[in-house]
């Protein structure tokens, strides 16, 4: 949305005009998503101040234009007082423009805390207890003896060396060695090839550091700044996911309509501070500060973005199907989905050694939330109008949890791990890892 006169672009998922006209709807979204910092009444109050300031500024500009016309028609010996009046008016206009910029900065800040509106079909619940299992794919494998967990499988032969990763970087970092390093690389290459060669995604290779504007555009800032790794001297952030650089590739642009939808995949390392806050999840490889991930990102047409979400979800599921890993798809409730999402499916893979489901992907439709913040638009081929795209993303998939579930699913009684057929070309044809 573009303001008038000297105003800067107001960033936020919701047009303040929409917020003012749908106060109760926005307030319900705030409650359903448990967003404590969001304040719809503050947004509406600042928006009213903005409208009043804009009206006053427009009136001053109208008066200035009239004086300019008057000056051109006034004899020189009578012009001095009118010029003085015009200069005084221009001073008032400058003060009004400065005031307008301050109000718009305040409005942007207030809007930045408003969450995206959940889609109507999303379950309303305060937390994950309201999540809905959509489907379970694959049969649970039966083991003759109790299955080992991933650290018993990978730790003892040194495929994952926690002692030395701790010496290098501290807790909750990973060091893969030998077979472990080969397996990690094989999984990444398998996923990239699947998505780029068979699912039609454009492969990208992005920076691992992004600026504040990019983090704001995808919704990590301001809410999640404390969870991010930041280089203070440069005010750059280590990416928490490739979603950030890939989504922001076309920030501030108008994309030709024939390029919608556009689909991208990217491998990146990802960095998050959050590991220490999850109790039992800090064991082994489950939650770490740095991990690898292949990300899928869409720029979708607003009319078909939820159908696009189903396609993206299917592409991510295909990875687990080919790796022969049992999984389930879960529709998240309002209290468990992200600040920026309108609808999210989690894919959770079964880890028999841990006897639990592990999230390996979140597939979300952000509607125009991120596009408005990053100003990503397209010219609709159907009517020629410029509109905001709908952005979607999902892990395709995240490691190391895929690594964990693969080891635990395909472990053998002799201590080896069976390699699924789809992965063998990336491991020199090996059928087992020993």
C-alpha positions, 0 to 999 in steps of 0.5 A, a space after each residue: 500500500 502506498 501512502 500519499 505525498 511524502 509518506 513512506 510505504 506502510 508495511 504490514 499484512 493488513 491494510 489499516 483500512 481493512 483493520 478499521 473496517 474489520 476490528 472484531 475479525 482482527 481481534 479474534 485472530 489475535 486471540 486465537 493466535 495468542 499474540 500478546 503484543 498485537 493491539 488492534 485498537 492501537 492500530 485503529 487509533 494511529 490510523 485515525 491520526 494518520 487520516 487527520 494528518 493527511 487531510 490537514 496536509 492535503 489542505 495545506 498543499 491546496 492552499 499552497 497551490 492556490 497561492 502559487 497561482 495568485 503570485 503568478 497573477 499579482 503585480 510585482 509591487 504587490 507580491 511581497 506579502 503573498 510570497 511571505 505567506 507562501 513561505 510560511 505555508 511551505 514551512 507548515 507543509 514541511 512540518 506536516 510532512 515530518 509529522 506524517 512520517 512519524 505517524 506512519 513509522 508508528 503505524 508500521 510498528 503497530 501493524 507489524 505485530 498484527 498476525 496473519 488471519 487464519 483460514 476459516 478451516 483452521 481448527 481454533 485451539 490455544 495450543 497443539 492439543 487442537 491439531 488435527 491428524 489428516 492422514 498417516 502414511 505407511 505401516 509401523 515396522 515391527 522389530 524383533 528386539 527394541 529398536 535403538 535410537 539414532 545416537 546408539 546407531 550413529 554415535 557409537 561408530 562415530 558417524 555423529 561426533 558430539 564430543 568434538 562438536 561440543 569442543 569446537 562450538 559448544 552444545 547443540 551443534 553437530 559434527 558429521 564424520 565419515 558415513 554420517 557426513 556422506 549420508 547427510 550430503 546424500 540426503 540433501 542432493 537427493 532432495 534437490 534433485 527430486 524437487 528441481 528435476 521432477 517437481 519443477 522447482 528452480 534451484 537457488 543458492 542463497 546467502 546465509 546472511 540477510 538484512 533486517 528488511 528481509 527478516 521483517 519481510 517474512 515475519 521473523 522480525 520484530 517478534 522472533 528477533 531474540 531467537 535469531 543469531 545477529 551480527 551486531 556490527 553489520 546488523 545482519 542475521 544468520 538465516 533461520 531458514 532459506 524461506 527468508 532469502 528466497 522469498 525476498 528475492 523479488 522484494 519491491 518488484 512487480 513480477 510478470 503475470 506469466 511467471 506466476 506461479 513461480 517455484 524455488 528450492 534451496 539448500 542452506 544451513 539454518 541457524 536458531 538460538 532456540 535449542 536450549 528452551 525445549 527440555 527433552 528435545 535437546 537430547 541427541 540430534 532432535 533440536 540443534 542450533 545449526 541444521 541443514 534444510 532443503 526449502 520449497 518456496 512458491 509465489 502463487 496466484 491469490 485465487 489458487 494459493 490453497 490448491 498450491 499449498 496442497 501441491 507443495 505439501 505433496 512434493 514434500 511428502 514424496 521425499 518420505 515416501 521414497 525414503 520409505 519412512 512412515 509419516 503423518 500429516 497434521 493440520 495445525 490449530 490457530 494456537 500452534 501455527 506461526 505468526 505469519 501463516 494463514 494455514 499450516 500442515 506439519 509433516 511428522 516422521 515416525 522415529 521408532 527408536 525414540 517411539 515418537 513423531 518428529 516434525 520434518 516439515 511445516 508447509 504454510 500458505 502466508 496469503 499476502 502477509 509476507 508479500 505486503 511486508 516485502 512489497 512483492 507484487 505481480 501483474 495479473 495476466 487475466 485483468 492486467 491489474 497489479 496485485 500482491 502475490 501469495 507466498 508459500 513455503 515448506 521444508 522439503 525436508 529438514 535435517 537432521 530429523 529426516 536423518 534420525 528417522 531414516 536411521 531408526 526406521 531402516 536399522 538392522 539387527 547386525 548394527 547396519 542401516 539399510 539404504 532405501 533404493 531411491 538414495 542408493 545412487 547418492 551413496 555409490 550404490 550401497 545397499 547398507 551402511 555399516 
